Amino acid sequence: MKKIYLYTASICISGLFCFSAAYAGEEDTAKEMAALFSSGRAVISDNQDQINNADLGDKGLTGDVVVAKAKEKYKEKMGKDVDANDPYQKAILEAIGDVMKDAQPVINEKGKGFKGFLPAVFAGQVATKASEKLSGKAVIKLTAPKELVRNRKNRPDDWESKAIEETFKKAGYEKGKAFSEATTVDGKNAFRFIQPEYYKQSCLSCHGGPKGETDISGGKKEGANLDDLGGAVSVTIFK
C-alpha cells in the first residue's frame, strides 16, 4: 500500500500528507509555470485568424512579441509580473521564443491559409523545449481527457487521468481549481500539479459542433460547448 506523509514545519505523521509547509514552494512554482504556459498559448489562440490570413505575409508575431504578450496575459491572470530570473519561468519564456523563431517561415507564408500552427501545436512544442531546458528538474505538459486527445504525445498518464476523471469531472468540484499531490514518478519523489482548462469561444471552431464534422485541421469536432472541460496543464517538479 502506498504511503503518503503529512509534512509540517516540524512533524511528520504517517498515512497523511499536507504540503502547506514543505511543498508550498513547489505549489507556487507549478501554478506560475502553468499560468505562463497557458498565457503563451492564449496569444496564439488570439492571433489564429492573423496566422491563417493568406493575404498577409509577415504576421509580426516574432518570439519577442509573443513573449511580451504572454507576459501581459500572465500579469492579468496572476496579478504580478513574470519573474524572468526564476529558472522555471525563464525556461518557458525561452521555449516560447525558440518555438516562434522556428515557426516564422510557416506562419509568414503568403498565399497559404491554414498553416497547421494551432494553439495545441504551439503548446506541445513549448512544453517539449521547456522541459528539455529544465534538464530533469521539472516537466510541463498539455493533456486532456482521454476521449479528447488528438495528439498521442498528449495522452494523460495514469495520475493525470485519475485527476481528470475523479476530481475535475466530479459533480460539485470547484471549476478552475487545480489539483496537486506529492507522489513518485519512476521511483523519484515528485510534486505533481494539474490545472483544468475549459473551452473558450475561439476553441469551438475546431472543437465545437456539429459533432463529427471535419474541422479546418482535418480532425473531427467533438461537439463541445463553451466552458466545457477541454484539457489540462500538467506540471511535475522533481524533489
Summary of the structure (lengths in Angstrom):
residues: 239
radius of gyration: 18.8
end to end distance: 21.6
largest distance: 65.0
contacts: 704
relative contact order: 0.14
helix: 43%
strand: 18%
